[in-house]
Amino acid sequence: MGRGMDYIYLADDQKTLIEVCQRDTRKNVVAQYVRIRKEKGITQAELARRTGIPRTNITRFESGGYNPSLEMMVRIAAALGMKLQIDLVE
């Protein structure tokens, strides 16, 4: 049996697919991490060493094939000399 579509209901009875929202958010977050890592001249191997996260997981994260935990994102941000900040916006 197929799984039903899950939606987020917005103002004015508009709705959007949760999967679309998740994909777009993940894509934006990953792009920020990759841009910052490259700007700082840090390789994936070095990032893996600094975080203790296997390089294969870093590669999968950066290619969009891995749904990172909050802990993973915090560890990567710290290894890049940054803090993770999550904001809810209207």
N, C-alpha and C positions, 0 to 999 in steps of 0.2 A: 504494500500500500504506500502511495506517495505521500510525502510530507506536505502539509499545507504551507501557504506563503505566510510569513510573519511580517507584519507592518508596524511602523511607528506612526502614530496618529499625530498630526500637527494641527496648528490653529486652522480655523475655517474648514474643518473636516477634510483637510488634505492628508494624504498618507504617502509614505515612502517605504520601500522594502528595507528591512533591517540589513539584509545581506549587502545591498548597495551602499548603505551608510557605512557599514563596517569596512567594506572594500575600499571605499574612497578615503576614509580616515586612516586606515592602515597604509595605503599608498602614500598619503601626505606625510605621515610620521616617518616611514622608511626613507622617503626622499630627503627629509631633513637630516636624519642620521647619516646617510651616505654622503651628502654634501658636506656636512661638518667634518666627518672622518677624513674625507679627501682634502678639505681645506687645511686640516691640521697635519696632513702628510702621514697619517696612520694607516698601515695596511690592515687587512682583515686578520692576518696572522698575529700582528701586534695587538690588535683589539681583543682577539681571543685570549692571548696571554694575559693581558691586563684584567680581563673580566673573569677568567676561569671558565668561560663558555667555549665549548668546542668550535673550532673554525667552521666546521660543516654547518653548525647551527647559525653562525654569523652569516655565512653565505646564503643559506636558505632564507633567513630573515631579510637580507638585503634584496633578494630576488623576488620577495613577496610570497614565497612558498611556505612560510612559517608564521604562525600566529603567536607573537611573543607574549609572555606573561608580563605583568607590571614589574615584577622583580627583574626580569631580563632587561627591560627598558631602562630601569633605574641603574642597573649595573653598567650598561653601555654608556649611559649619559655620564656617570661618574668617571668612567675610564676616559671619556673625552673631555674631562674637566668641566662638566656642566651639571645642571640639575634638571630633572624632569618636572615639568609643570603641566598640569591638565586643567583646562578651564571649560566650564559649561557656558555657552554663549547663546544669546537669543538671535 
